């Protein structure tokens, strides 16, 4: 009986196939803005996972870099992974 909770957890985890991250060289997402117009976004070297299928809701992560200028005139690029979650019309991963 001690194995029953562990087995139940494994079954629940295995049933959530949409929660696995899918890496993409090119991630393309189609969404709608506040005026209900379609917007198209593209990210390089990103990943996503499906959180819900009705309506299609995903979480995606991508690298975002900014350049910082120092007082001495030098430029340094800082990069970090940014994460977003939202409802989308379509997602394509290549």
Phi and psi in radians as a Rosetta constraint file:
Dihedral C 1 N 2 CA 2 C 2 CIRCULARHARMONIC -1.186 0.35
Dihedral N 2 CA 2 C 2 N 3 CIRCULARHARMONIC -0.407 0.35
Dihedral C 2 N 3 CA 3 C 3 CIRCULARHARMONIC -1.444 0.35
Dihedral N 3 CA 3 C 3 N 4 CIRCULARHARMONIC -0.262 0.35
Dihedral C 3 N 4 CA 4 C 4 CIRCULARHARMONIC -1.042 0.35
Dihedral N 4 CA 4 C 4 N 5 CIRCULARHARMONIC -0.821 0.35
Dihedral C 4 N 5 CA 5 C 5 CIRCULARHARMONIC -1.108 0.35
Dihedral N 5 CA 5 C 5 N 6 CIRCULARHARMONIC -0.665 0.35
Dihedral C 5 N 6 CA 6 C 6 CIRCULARHARMONIC -1.147 0.35
Dihedral N 6 CA 6 C 6 N 7 CIRCULARHARMONIC -0.761 0.35
Dihedral C 6 N 7 CA 7 C 7 CIRCULARHARMONIC -1.102 0.35
Dihedral N 7 CA 7 C 7 N 8 CIRCULARHARMONIC -0.724 0.35
Dihedral C 7 N 8 CA 8 C 8 CIRCULARHARMONIC -1.100 0.35
Dihedral N 8 CA 8 C 8 N 9 CIRCULARHARMONIC -0.709 0.35
Dihedral C 8 N 9 CA 9 C 9 CIRCULARHARMONIC -1.132 0.35
Dihedral N 9 CA 9 C 9 N 10 CIRCULARHARMONIC -0.712 0.35
Dihedral C 9 N 10 CA 10 C 10 CIRCULARHARMONIC -1.130 0.35
Dihedral N 10 CA 10 C 10 N 11 CIRCULARHARMONIC -0.724 0.35
Dihedral C 10 N 11 CA 11 C 11 CIRCULARHARMONIC -1.120 0.35
Dihedral N 11 CA 11 C 11 N 12 CIRCULARHARMONIC -0.755 0.35
Dihedral C 11 N 12 CA 12 C 12 CIRCULARHARMONIC -1.139 0.35
Dihedral N 12 CA 12 C 12 N 13 CIRCULARHARMONIC -0.707 0.35
Dihedral C 12 N 13 CA 13 C 13 CIRCULARHARMONIC -1.168 0.35
Dihedral N 13 CA 13 C 13 N 14 CIRCULARHARMONIC -0.734 0.35
Dihedral C 13 N 14 CA 14 C 14 CIRCULARHARMONIC -1.153 0.35
Dihedral N 14 CA 14 C 14 N 15 CIRCULARHARMONIC -0.525 0.35
Dihedral C 14 N 15 CA 15 C 15 CIRCULARHARMONIC -1.302 0.35
Dihedral N 15 CA 15 C 15 N 16 CIRCULARHARMONIC -0.222 0.35
Dihedral C 15 N 16 CA 16 C 16 CIRCULARHARMONIC -1.723 0.35
Dihedral N 16 CA 16 C 16 N 17 CIRCULARHARMONIC 1.067 0.35
Dihedral C 16 N 17 CA 17 C 17 CIRCULARHARMONIC -1.147 0.35
Dihedral N 17 CA 17 C 17 N 18 CIRCULARHARMONIC -0.458 0.35
Dihedral C 17 N 18 CA 18 C 18 CIRCULARHARMONIC -1.280 0.35
Dihedral N 18 CA 18 C 18 N 19 CIRCULARHARMONIC -0.178 0.35
Dihedral C 18 N 19 CA 19 C 19 CIRCULARHARMONIC -1.532 0.35
Dihedral N 19 CA 19 C 19 N 20 CIRCULARHARMONIC 0.016 0.35
Dihedral C 19 N 20 CA 20 C 20 CIRCULARHARMONIC -1.466 0.35
Dihedral N 20 CA 20 C 20 N 21 CIRCULARHARMONIC 2.452 0.35
Dihedral C 20 N 21 CA 21 C 21 CIRCULARHARMONIC -1.266 0.35
Dihedral N 21 CA 21 C 21 N 22 CIRCULARHARMONIC 2.401 0.35
Dihedral C 21 N 22 CA 22 C 22 CIRCULARHARMONIC -2.024 0.35
Dihedral N 22 CA 22 C 22 N 23 CIRCULARHARMONIC 2.012 0.35
Dihedral C 22 N 23 CA 23 C 23 CIRCULARHARMONIC -1.313 0.35
Dihedral N 23 CA 23 C 23 N 24 CIRCULARHARMONIC 2.535 0.35
Dihedral C 23 N 24 CA 24 C 24 CIRCULARHARMONIC -2.385 0.35
Dihedral N 24 CA 24 C 24 N 25 CIRCULARHARMONIC 2.334 0.35
Dihedral C 24 N 25 CA 25 C 25 CIRCULARHARMONIC -1.198 0.35
Dihedral N 25 CA 25 C 25 N 26 CIRCULARHARMONIC -0.756 0.35
Dihedral C 25 N 26 CA 26 C 26 CIRCULARHARMONIC -2.265 0.35
Dihedral N 26 CA 26 C 26 N 27 CIRCULARHARMONIC 2.093 0.35
Dihedral C 26 N 27 CA 27 C 27 CIRCULARHARMONIC -1.892 0.35
Dihedral N 27 CA 27 C 27 N 28 CIRCULARHARMONIC 2.129 0.35
Dihedral C 27 N 28 CA 28 C 28 CIRCULARHARMONIC -2.039 0.35
Dihedral N 28 CA 28 C 28 N 29 CIRCULARHARMONIC 2.262 0.35
Dihedral C 28 N 29 CA 29 C 29 CIRCULARHARMONIC -2.238 0.35
Dihedral N 29 CA 29 C 29 N 30 CIRCULARHARMONIC 2.325 0.35
Dihedral C 29 N 30 CA 30 C 30 CIRCULARHARMONIC -1.940 0.35
Dihedral N 30 CA 30 C 30 N 31 CIRCULARHARMONIC 2.185 0.35
Dihedral C 30 N 31 CA 31 C 31 CIRCULARHARMONIC -2.277 0.35
Dihedral N 31 CA 31 C 31 N 32 CIRCULARHARMONIC -3.084 0.35
Dihedral C 31 N 32 CA 32 C 32 CIRCULARHARMONIC -2.147 0.35
Dihedral N 32 CA 32 C 32 N 33 CIRCULARHARMONIC 2.433 0.35
Dihedral C 32 N 33 CA 33 C 33 CIRCULARHARMONIC -1.530 0.35
Dihedral N 33 CA 33 C 33 N 34 CIRCULARHARMONIC -3.021 0.35
Dihedral C 33 N 34 CA 34 C 34 CIRCULARHARMONIC -1.104 0.35
Dihedral N 34 CA 34 C 34 N 35 CIRCULARHARMONIC -0.465 0.35
Dihedral C 34 N 35 CA 35 C 35 CIRCULARHARMONIC -1.567 0.35
Dihedral N 35 CA 35 C 35 N 36 CIRCULARHARMONIC 0.212 0.35
Dihedral C 35 N 36 CA 36 C 36 CIRCULARHARMONIC 1.097 0.35
Dihedral N 36 CA 36 C 36 N 37 CIRCULARHARMONIC 0.471 0.35
Dihedral C 36 N 37 CA 37 C 37 CIRCULARHARMONIC -1.686 0.35
Dihedral N 37 CA 37 C 37 N 38 CIRCULARHARMONIC 2.507 0.35
Dihedral C 37 N 38 CA 38 C 38 CIRCULARHARMONIC -1.215 0.35
Dihedral N 38 CA 38 C 38 N 39 CIRCULARHARMONIC 2.445 0.35
Dihedral C 38 N 39 CA 39 C 39 CIRCULARHARMONIC -2.147 0.35
Dihedral N 39 CA 39 C 39 N 40 CIRCULARHARMONIC 2.524 0.35
Dihedral C 39 N 40 CA 40 C 40 CIRCULARHARMONIC -2.111 0.35
Dihedral N 40 CA 40 C 40 N 41 CIRCULARHARMONIC 2.272 0.35
Dihedral C 40 N 41 CA 41 C 41 CIRCULARHARMONIC -2.200 0.35
Dihedral N 41 CA 41 C 41 N 42 CIRCULARHARMONIC 2.536 0.35
Dihedral C 41 N 42 CA 42 C 42 CIRCULARHARMONIC -2.345 0.35
Dihedral N 42 CA 42 C 42 N 43 CIRCULARHARMONIC 2.339 0.35
Dihedral C 42 N 43 CA 43 C 43 CIRCULARHARMONIC -2.238 0.35
Dihedral N 43 CA 43 C 43 N 44 CIRCULARHARMONIC 2.460 0.35
Dihedral C 43 N 44 CA 44 C 44 CIRCULARHARMONIC -1.703 0.35
Dihedral N 44 CA 44 C 44 N 45 CIRCULARHARMONIC 2.526 0.35
Dihedral C 44 N 45 CA 45 C 45 CIRCULARHARMONIC 0.851 0.35
Dihedral N 45 CA 45 C 45 N 46 CIRCULARHARMONIC 1.001 0.35
Dihedral C 45 N 46 CA 46 C 46 CIRCULARHARMONIC -2.016 0.35
Dihedral N 46 CA 46 C 46 N 47 CIRCULARHARMONIC -3.125 0.35
Dihedral C 46 N 47 CA 47 C 47 CIRCULARHARMONIC -2.599 0.35
Dihedral N 47 CA 47 C 47 N 48 CIRCULARHARMONIC 2.754 0.35
Dihedral C 47 N 48 CA 48 C 48 CIRCULARHARMONIC -2.574 0.35
Dihedral N 48 CA 48 C 48 N 49 CIRCULARHARMONIC 2.868 0.35
Dihedral C 48 N 49 CA 49 C 49 CIRCULARHARMONIC -2.553 0.35
Dihedral N 49 CA 49 C 49 N 50 CIRCULARHARMONIC 2.574 0.35
Dihedral C 49 N 50 CA 50 C 50 CIRCULARHARMONIC -1.499 0.35
Dihedral N 50 CA 50 C 50 N 51 CIRCULARHARMONIC 2.209 0.35
Dihedral C 50 N 51 CA 51 C 51 CIRCULARHARMONIC -1.673 0.35
Dihedral N 51 CA 51 C 51 N 52 CIRCULARHARMONIC -0.581 0.35
Dihedral C 51 N 52 CA 52 C 52 CIRCULARHARMONIC -2.689 0.35
Dihedral N 52 CA 52 C 52 N 53 CIRCULARHARMONIC 2.602 0.35
Dihedral C 52 N 53 CA 53 C 53 CIRCULARHARMONIC -1.784 0.35
Dihedral N 53 CA 53 C 53 N 54 CIRCULARHARMONIC -0.273 0.35
Dihedral C 53 N 54 CA 54 C 54 CIRCULARHARMONIC -2.436 0.35
Dihedral N 54 CA 54 C 54 N 55 CIRCULARHARMONIC 1.681 0.35
Dihedral C 54 N 55 CA 55 C 55 CIRCULARHARMONIC -1.331 0.35
Dihedral N 55 CA 55 C 55 N 56 CIRCULARHARMONIC 2.790 0.35
Dihedral C 55 N 56 CA 56 C 56 CIRCULARHARMONIC -1.106 0.35
Dihedral N 56 CA 56 C 56 N 57 CIRCULARHARMONIC 1.996 0.35
Dihedral C 56 N 57 CA 57 C 57 CIRCULARHARMONIC -2.198 0.35
Dihedral N 57 CA 57 C 57 N 58 CIRCULARHARMONIC 2.222 0.35
Dihedral C 57 N 58 CA 58 C 58 CIRCULARHARMONIC -2.246 0.35
Dihedral N 58 CA 58 C 58 N 59 CIRCULARHARMONIC 2.837 0.35
Dihedral C 58 N 59 CA 59 C 59 CIRCULARHARMONIC -2.047 0.35
Dihedral N 59 CA 59 C 59 N 60 CIRCULARHARMONIC 2.336 0.35
Dihedral C 59 N 60 CA 60 C 60 CIRCULARHARMONIC -2.365 0.35
Dihedral N 60 CA 60 C 60 N 61 CIRCULARHARMONIC 2.632 0.35
Dihedral C 60 N 61 CA 61 C 61 CIRCULARHARMONIC -2.238 0.35
Dihedral N 61 CA 61 C 61 N 62 CIRCULARHARMONIC 2.525 0.35
Dihedral C 61 N 62 CA 62 C 62 CIRCULARHARMONIC -2.658 0.35
Dihedral N 62 CA 62 C 62 N 63 CIRCULARHARMONIC 2.873 0.35
Dihedral C 62 N 63 CA 63 C 63 CIRCULARHARMONIC -1.513 0.35
Dihedral N 63 CA 63 C 63 N 64 CIRCULARHARMONIC 2.329 0.35
Dihedral C 63 N 64 CA 64 C 64 CIRCULARHARMONIC -2.155 0.35
Dihedral N 64 CA 64 C 64 N 65 CIRCULARHARMONIC 2.225 0.35
Dihedral C 64 N 65 CA 65 C 65 CIRCULARHARMONIC -2.085 0.35
Dihedral N 65 CA 65 C 65 N 66 CIRCULARHARMONIC 2.492 0.35
Dihedral C 65 N 66 CA 66 C 66 CIRCULARHARMONIC -2.288 0.35
Dihedral N 66 CA 66 C 66 N 67 CIRCULARHARMONIC 2.667 0.35
Dihedral C 66 N 67 CA 67 C 67 CIRCULARHARMONIC -1.790 0.35
Dihedral N 67 CA 67 C 67 N 68 CIRCULARHARMONIC 2.290 0.35
Dihedral C 67 N 68 CA 68 C 68 CIRCULARHARMONIC -1.971 0.35
Dihedral N 68 CA 68 C 68 N 69 CIRCULARHARMONIC 2.238 0.35
Dihedral C 68 N 69 CA 69 C 69 CIRCULARHARMONIC -1.695 0.35
Dihedral N 69 CA 69 C 69 N 70 CIRCULARHARMONIC 2.297 0.35
Dihedral C 69 N 70 CA 70 C 70 CIRCULARHARMONIC -1.545 0.35
Dihedral N 70 CA 70 C 70 N 71 CIRCULARHARMONIC 2.932 0.35
Dihedral C 70 N 71 CA 71 C 71 CIRCULARHARMONIC -1.117 0.35
Dihedral N 71 CA 71 C 71 N 72 CIRCULARHARMONIC -0.465 0.35
Dihedral C 71 N 72 CA 72 C 72 CIRCULARHARMONIC -1.408 0.35
Dihedral N 72 CA 72 C 72 N 73 CIRCULARHARMONIC -0.061 0.35
Dihedral C 72 N 73 CA 73 C 73 CIRCULARHARMONIC 1.723 0.35
Dihedral N 73 CA 73 C 73 N 74 CIRCULARHARMONIC -0.102 0.35
Dihedral C 73 N 74 CA 74 C 74 CIRCULARHARMONIC -1.320 0.35
Dihedral N 74 CA 74 C 74 N 75 CIRCULARHARMONIC 2.747 0.35
Dihedral C 74 N 75 CA 75 C 75 CIRCULARHARMONIC -2.112 0.35
Dihedral N 75 CA 75 C 75 N 76 CIRCULARHARMONIC 2.302 0.35
Dihedral C 75 N 76 CA 76 C 76 CIRCULARHARMONIC -2.165 0.35
Dihedral N 76 CA 76 C 76 N 77 CIRCULARHARMONIC 2.352 0.35
Dihedral C 76 N 77 CA 77 C 77 CIRCULARHARMONIC -1.722 0.35
Dihedral N 77 CA 77 C 77 N 78 CIRCULARHARMONIC 2.222 0.35
Dihedral C 77 N 78 CA 78 C 78 CIRCULARHARMONIC -1.981 0.35
Dihedral N 78 CA 78 C 78 N 79 CIRCULARHARMONIC 2.218 0.35
Dihedral C 78 N 79 CA 79 C 79 CIRCULARHARMONIC -2.121 0.35
Dihedral N 79 CA 79 C 79 N 80 CIRCULARHARMONIC 2.530 0.35
Dihedral C 79 N 80 CA 80 C 80 CIRCULARHARMONIC -2.636 0.35
Dihedral N 80 CA 80 C 80 N 81 CIRCULARHARMONIC 2.740 0.35
Dihedral C 80 N 81 CA 81 C 81 CIRCULARHARMONIC -1.452 0.35
Dihedral N 81 CA 81 C 81 N 82 CIRCULARHARMONIC 2.253 0.35
Dihedral C 81 N 82 CA 82 C 82 CIRCULARHARMONIC -1.932 0.35
Dihedral N 82 CA 82 C 82 N 83 CIRCULARHARMONIC 2.481 0.35
Dihedral C 82 N 83 CA 83 C 83 CIRCULARHARMONIC -2.117 0.35
Dihedral N 83 CA 83 C 83 N 84 CIRCULARHARMONIC 2.441 0.35
Dihedral C 83 N 84 CA 84 C 84 CIRCULARHARMONIC -2.386 0.35
Dihedral N 84 CA 84 C 84 N 85 CIRCULARHARMONIC 2.691 0.35
Dihedral C 84 N 85 CA 85 C 85 CIRCULARHARMONIC -2.344 0.35
Dihedral N 85 CA 85 C 85 N 86 CIRCULARHARMONIC 2.421 0.35
Dihedral C 85 N 86 CA 86 C 86 CIRCULARHARMONIC -3.107 0.35
Dihedral N 86 CA 86 C 86 N 87 CIRCULARHARMONIC 2.931 0.35
Dihedral C 86 N 87 CA 87 C 87 CIRCULARHARMONIC -1.386 0.35
Dihedral N 87 CA 87 C 87 N 88 CIRCULARHARMONIC 2.405 0.35
Dihedral C 87 N 88 CA 88 C 88 CIRCULARHARMONIC -2.288 0.35
Dihedral N 88 CA 88 C 88 N 89 CIRCULARHARMONIC 2.735 0.35
Dihedral C 88 N 89 CA 89 C 89 CIRCULARHARMONIC -1.473 0.35
Dihedral N 89 CA 89 C 89 N 90 CIRCULARHARMONIC -0.655 0.35
Dihedral C 89 N 90 CA 90 C 90 CIRCULARHARMONIC -2.707 0.35
Dihedral N 90 CA 90 C 90 N 91 CIRCULARHARMONIC 2.588 0.35
Dihedral C 90 N 91 CA 91 C 91 CIRCULARHARMONIC -2.380 0.35
Dihedral N 91 CA 91 C 91 N 92 CIRCULARHARMONIC 2.368 0.35
Dihedral C 91 N 92 CA 92 C 92 CIRCULARHARMONIC -2.302 0.35
Dihedral N 92 CA 92 C 92 N 93 CIRCULARHARMONIC 2.412 0.35
Dihedral C 92 N 93 CA 93 C 93 CIRCULARHARMONIC -2.215 0.35
Dihedral N 93 CA 93 C 93 N 94 CIRCULARHARMONIC 2.187 0.35
